[in-house]
């Protein structure tokens, strides 16, 4: 196949996976795919050169790769399949130790974080929540070489097109000189640094927060804070408004939140706070809701009779970072608990 046609198909995701790449065993990939993997890397290198990545950078980033990373393949093919309730998820990610670490950490970084948050019109509480959940406030960023991980997944995963694009973007980042290949560390799936950005998110939202001319989300706290703030602000965050709040929901005789005129009520509907109040919803201590807040949705992740939350438009901005109600609730709660004890 002519080189340019091959590269065009590769970039477009039109080449189907070879049979060996579909093998269930990572060892099978390692045994059968070394030659094909070398050819794949040559094609990636050529594409990156066409996109302006210096050859010296590519030699550093790709030169040491000889075969797909077996640990990466094992991780992506043996991900645990289980379903947690909200109560289980909350207990797992929002323990007392994490709350305590959040309070202590915020007291240490507040003078840096708050001005950055204000600059991007993004509240510090949400930066703290995301930072804490994604990397335990910068302490667990992942130890995989991002280029190695993305090259492996671009070559042998079930989402080759997605990871191939992310690999090319990661090489572009290296070409800009923001980080060296050996320091570009992250998760087995290529999520990078303290905010756990994929390369595409880095290129779109990564910000130089400390003024040194580079965006270093691995080592620079100002860059980390500014990048998260830029992401959330760009996702529609309304500065100074809450993400949501825990509420108390009255139950009818059948244990459901239905009675009389509310029989056709649906929790997924957005209603004014005054409407929710008229249905008997209050704050957990019984006090009245704030009627000046925007329309909200009621969510009860584990069903009637369990924890309930009114979530405002800012909840959607958190879900842009990770489209999970559990994640967004945890971010909001962790950030609020970390910053409210001032």
Protein Blocks (a to p, Z undefined) as FASTA:
>chain_A
ZZklmmmmmmnopaccdfklmpmblklmmmmmmmmmmmmmmmmmmmmmmnopafklmmmm
mmmpmbdcfklmmmmmmcccddddfklmmmmmmcfklmmmmmmmmmmmmmmmmmmmmmno
pafklmmmmmmmmnonoianojadfklmmmmmmmmmcblmlmmmmmmmmmmmmmnopacf
klmgcdfnopacjkopafklmmmmgccfkonopacfklmmklmmmmmmmmmmmnopaehi
afbdcddddddfkopacehjlmmpcfkbccdfklmmmnopacfkopacdfkbccdddddf
koghiacddddfklmmmmmmoccfklmmmmmmmmmmmmmmZZ
